[in-house]
Amino acid sequence: MGVLDEGEGNKTMIRVREFDMERDLRAVEELERRCQVGLSGDQGGPGAADADGAEKKSSKKKKKRGMSLHVEQIGDPFARVRHAPDYVMLVAEYGEEEEVVGVIKACIRMVSRGKKKKQSFSSTTQYVKVACLLGLRVSPSHRRLGIATELVRRAESWCAARGATYATMATTKSNAASLALFAGRFAYAPFRRPVFLGHPVHRHRARVPRAHRVLRLPPPLAAAAYAALLPPAAAEFLPADLPALLAHKLTLGTYVAIERGGPDDPALPPSFALLSVWDATRSLRLRVGGAPTLLRASLAAVRALDRHAPWLQVPSVPDIFRPFGTYLLYGLGMSGREGSSLLRSLCRHAHNVARKNPACAVLAADLGPDDPAAAAVPHWPRFSCDEDVWCIKKLGSADHSVNASDDNEDDWTTSPPAGVLFVDPREF
């Protein structure tokens, strides 16, 4: 329970409590509709000074033309946090009428920190318990009242009480409102800057070179492949429950691409590439808003041409101005001289998988900016951007990491990037 001062001596009570499905579902769904949401689903509308404010993952070109990407969460309200061992959704009630005016979600996972500065290649790996705060919403008519501050404060307390060492959140570098709240008021530090790469799924089959062979790995073999390619010491935010993620019903498959017959030079090690595909069409819908009428008409004309003359193989863009679904590519990795070429073939194969689902209009991947895989992933600039900012904060003074003595010497919040940045599709 908290007291908000609205000025001129007027004080209003706010109560933050856990979400109740029967009691709160309709109110939270209405709150979601009232908030203008960015691509990650963590944004409020413009002018939300005490909540996430600007639209997320809108490229500079899109901003200049007034275009932006929006998201609508569908189905299970806990979809983005339910897969974590510990998770919660908090709602804020305002005034005597106990109107639901705010909401936030949080979950806690064990993830890898990557190789630390003082850690040798032969030393033991490290996992740390990390909280993720997401889905912050405040009703447009109740902003600038400190409601988001109270929600974040309570969410942090909930996470710290369950042993989380660090808390993270995601926003955009142009989102002044969100940065003012988290980086300013709550002392979160800008940490990592993943790039979002998107590619439309068109009607025509993408060609995979005959010299490349694509195989689907069963989950146990996929887990073994990732353990060899991406050990915890070589990745940040790699989940400790990766085998469960690979076996999840929404992971449509893990695929490996190899060269038929092996490398031309027997002295060279074999090349390969690896990725997994997550079906996000069941949990969220995306939509491009603010597009000029001429652009809408042009893309509609190209789609009509493609329908009537499919032999031309025109890569028409789906109708992205209506809600559409996406497949997320995660765990992208490659090795060997032909690794980047093989990864491109895997992305083409993923496109061919996605085109069988009418609900999927875009393939997307979040990668670290220095990840070599980022240069190999096919993408369109209009579906991609580098606006993301991940922020991090150490919760309290207690240290709950597996290697406590090492962590005291090397605070993760100030560490440079250490290995590949793993983006968990369950929290997208």
Buried (B, 14 or more C-beta within 10 A) or exposed (E): EBEBEEEEEEEBEBEBBEBEEEEBEEBBEEBBEBBBBBBBBBBBBEEBBBBBBBBBBBBEEBBEBEBBBBBEBBEEBBBBBEBBEBBBBBBBBBEEEEBBBBBBBBBBBBBBBBBBEEBEEEEEBBBBBBBBBBBBBBBBEBBBBBBBBBBBBBBBEBBBEBBBBBBBBBBBEBBBBBBEBBBEBBEBBBBBBBBBBBBBBBBBEBEBBEEBBBEBBEBEBBBEBBEEBBBBBBBBBBBBBBBBBBBBEBBBBBBBBBBEEEBEEEEEEEBBBBBBBBBBBBBBBBBBBBBEEEBBEEBBEBBEEBEEEEEEEBBBBBBBBEBBBBBBBBBBBBBBBBBBBBBBBBBBBBBBBBBEBEBBBBBBBBBBEEBBBBEBBBBEEBBBBBBBBBBBBBBBEEBBBBBEEBBEEBEBBEBEBBBBBBBBBBBB
